[in-house]
Amino acid sequence: MANPNNSYLNHERAAEFVSTTCAKKTEKPFPSFPSYTFSYLDLNHSKTKNYNFQTDGFHAAATSANLCLATGVRGGVDWMRKLSYRYRRIKEIYSSYKNNVGELLGPQKREQWIQLRAEIEAMTDSWLTIALKSLSIVHSRSNCVNVLVTTTQLVPAVAKVLLYGLGGVFDIENVYSATRVGKESCFERIVARFGRKVTYVAIGDANDEEQAAKQMDFPFWRVTSHSDLAALHHALDLGYL
């Protein structure tokens, strides 16, 4: 961040799209990469452009479609190297198409995606559109950043961010998965990354998130209705947050 005076910690849930998590300190260790974040991973296209993913044997060893569940010598040097190539490739795709998902999907799927997005907006009374307005204000500030923490696994999480059209307001480095390590550990990692001389504003809908925010002495903005979202946007737009 250019000026670490303000930072906004946002947490995504599939049903609401904007929520947040803050949590108390914990000694829970982080596992080997890359189950929780892309923030450690440098984006070097030269490392993957000539790499053949189909013949390296990693896919054949997998027991499911989950990139984190490959068998074999799990955690070994070769296993980690092959896995890192896949995460670099995911990061490349995200960075290339975060503002143009339609191009990634192709013409036919793009039309289906647009139609589905429109149906979701109609069923939720434009919840995502309203939420995106607030996220866009934060993203436009040079000294602020949106950070998303989700209980969804990391790879599906970044895919959902793209499909919901949120790639433009969430850099892939700022997407954290709490599936294996828990929200508390993710939050500690975020604080360690951005520092303690930063203002974190927690936005969420659950009591446990509110209590965790209070323990960390963070302001908490509860979002459970459209009026809450509208009030959040108003506060951001007027510079109160």
N, C-alpha and C positions, 0 to 999 in steps of 0.2 A: 504494500500500500504506500502511496505517496506521502500520506500524512496520517499516521495511526491515531487519529482522534476519535473516529467513529467507525464501527463495524457492525454489520447486521447479520445475526445468526438465524438462518431460516431452515426449517425442517419440513420436508415434503412427505405427504401421505397420499395414497392413491385416491382416496375419496374426497380429499380437500385441497390437495395441491400445494397449499401453503400452511405450514405449521413449523414448530421449532423444537429443539431440545437443548436444555442446559442441565448440567448434572454436577453432583458433588465429586470431590476427589476420590480416586480409587487407585489401588495398586495392581489392578488387573493388567497383565502383560499383553502387549500386542503380538499377534502371530506373525510369521514370516509373510512378506508381501505376497500377493497384492489384494488381500481380502477386504480392506477397508478404505483405501484411497489411492488415487493416481498422483497425489501431490509430490511424491518422491521421484517420479519417473520423468526423465528428460525426454523431450520429443525430438528424436533424431531419425528423420526419414531414411537416411542412408543405411540404418541398421535393419530395416525391414523391406526395402524396395526390391531387393534381390533374394529375399528369403522365401523358400518354398515351404509353405505351411502344410501342403498335402503329402509331402514325402518325409517329414521329420519324425514320423512315428508317434507323435503326441496324441493325435486325434484317435488313433486306433487303440490307445491305452485308456481312453476315457470311458467311463461307465455310464455317463449321461451327458446331456447337453450343457451341463454346468462346467464352465472353464476351470472352476476351482476344485473339481472332484476327480481329476485324473488319477489313475492308479499307477502302478509301477513303482519306481524308486522315488516316492513322493518326498519332496524337499531336498533331493539330491541336486548336485550342481547342474547336471544336464537337464533335469526336470524343470528347475527354476529358470534356466536359460530359455528353454522352449516356451515356458509360460510367460516370461517377460516379453518375448517377441510378440505374443498375442495381445498382451496389454498395451504394448507400444502401438500395435496396429489399431486397436480400439481407440486409443487416444488420437491417432492420426485421423481416423474416420470422424470422430466427434468434432475435432477442431476444424476439419474441412467442411463439414456439412451442418454445423450447429445453427447456421443462419439460413440454410437452404435444404431442409430435410426432403422436400419433394424431389430434388435432383437425385438424392440417394435412393429413394424408393422406386423411381421410374414412373412413367406416365400412368399406367393402369393402377398401381398401388397408390400413387399420389392422389388420384381422384377418390379412391376408396377412403384414404386417410382424411382428406378434406371433408368428405361427407360424414365420416364418423366423428370428427372434431365438431362439426356443426350440430350433430345430434346430441353430443355430450353437452355442448353449450346450451342447447335448448332445454335439456332435461335438468340442468343445474342452474338455470337462470343466469348464465354467463359468469359463473363463479371463477373460472380460470382467467377470463378476460379482466375481471376486476382485480384479481390477485396479481396478474401480470403488470398492471399499472403501477402497483406499489413496488414490485421487484424492479421494474424498469427505472423508477426514480432512484432507488438505491444504487443500481448498476451505473447510472449516469454520473454519479458523484465520484470524483477522482480519489477521494479519501475514504471510500466505503466499499464494502464487498458483500455479496450474498453468499452464504455458506449453507449448504443443504446436508442434513443428516437424516438418514432413513433406515428403517429396519429391513428394507429390501436389499437383496444381495447386490454387490457393486455393479456388475455388468448389466443385469436387468434394470438397475436404477438409472444408469446413464442412458440406456435405451429409452426408458420412460420419459426422461427429461427431454430427449430429442423429440419423441412422438407428441408430447404435450406442448411443443414449441417453446420450451424454456431454456434451450441451449444458449440463446443469446444473453441470458442474464445469470447463468451459472457456468463459470469455467469448470472444466472437468476436474481440475485440481481441487475444487471446492465442493466436490460431492463426496460424502463420507457414508459408508455402510456400517451400521451397528449390528448387523446380523450375528456376527461371531463374537465381537468384543464388547458389545453393549454401548449404550448412548454415553455413559459416563466416561468411558475410555476415549471415545471419539471426541467428546467435548474437551477433555484434557489435552488431547493431541492438537486440537484447534487453538486452544489458549497457548500451548507451547509454541505453536507455529507463528501466531500473530502477536503474541506478547500480552502481558497483563496491563500495560498502560494503554488499553484500548477500551472503548465503550461497546459492550455487547448488548444488543436488544433482542430478547427472546420472544418469538411469536409462536403461539401454540394454542391447543384446545383442551389439553388434559390437565388434571389436578397434579399428577406426578411431575409434569413439566413445570408447572407453576411453582411447586414446592422446591424443585431443584434450582430454578432461577432465583428464588428467594435466598436459598442457601449460598449461592454464588454472588448474591447481592447484585443481580442483574435486573433491570426493568423487564417486566413481562407484559406482553400485550395478548390478551385472550381473543382468539378468533373462532367463533362458533356459528356466525350468521353473516348474511350479506351486509347487515348494518355495521358489524364489527370490521369487515373488510373496507367498507366505505369510509369509516372513521379513521382507519389506519392510513388509507390513501390521503385523506384530508390532512392528517397530521404531518405526513411526509411532504405533501405538496406545499404546505405552509412553512416547512422547515422546523417544526416542533420536534421531529425525530431526525 
